[in-house]
Amino acid sequence: MKVGISDLGKKFSLSSTLLTSLITNTYVVFGAVLYGISFILWLYVLSKVKVSYAYPFISLSYALVAVLGFFLLDEKISFDAWMGICLVVVGVVLIGMNIGGT
């Protein structure tokens, strides 16, 4: 979606053509479809596991988006942010190791 909105550039404004610009932008439409698929997958996950177990895994999306932004969009990530990403991943791994626990 970031690439799609960036492609709109200066054309992006709150006007009647905004909706037309968005629904004709391949990146935006593809991003919206992926967002919809992720919502359906989330509902499936919630039907299978306890929310207290599943919900921490959402934090992986923040780490994944930051890393993908770094590699695909050439965004800069500070050392502190890298440490935060590592802590999130370690935390989720620790939760994941407790699958059979209480």
C-alpha positions, -999 to +999 in steps of 0.1 A: +000+000+000+029+023+007+042+020-028+007+026-042+002+057-022+036+069-031+029+064-068-001+088-064+023+115-053+009+150-057-022+136-073-033+124-038-058+148-023-091+147-006-112+151-037-138+131-056-111+115-077-095+100-046-116+068-046-110+064-084-073+069-079-072+043-051-093+016-068-073+019-100-039+016-083-027-020-085-005-018-054-033-004-033-058-030-045-034-058-040-026-045-005-063-043+004-068-079-009-039-091+013-053-072+042-087-090+037-070-124+035-051-117+067-084-108+084-099-142+074-067-160+085-069-142+118-105-154+123-094-190+115-065-188+141-089-174+167-112-204+161-083-228+169-063-213+198-068-192+229-067-155+222-041-151+250-018-173+230-026-160+195-026-123+201+011-118+210+019-132+175+004-101+160+035-082+173+055-102+147+037-082+120+053-050+134+087-065+132+081-080+098+069-047+084+099-029+097+123-054+082+105-055+049+105-017+048+142-018+054+149-042+025+122-033+000+116+004+006+152+014+017+138+028+050+163+033+078+161+014+111+180+027+141+200+004+164+174+009+191+147-002+167+167-033+157+170-042+194+133-037+199+126-060+169+149-086+183+131-084+217+097-088+201+109-119+182+124-134+213+092-127+233+071-144+207+094-174+205+092-177+243+054-177+241+055-202+213+076-225+233+048-227+259+023-243+235+014-271+259+017-250+290-010-233+310 
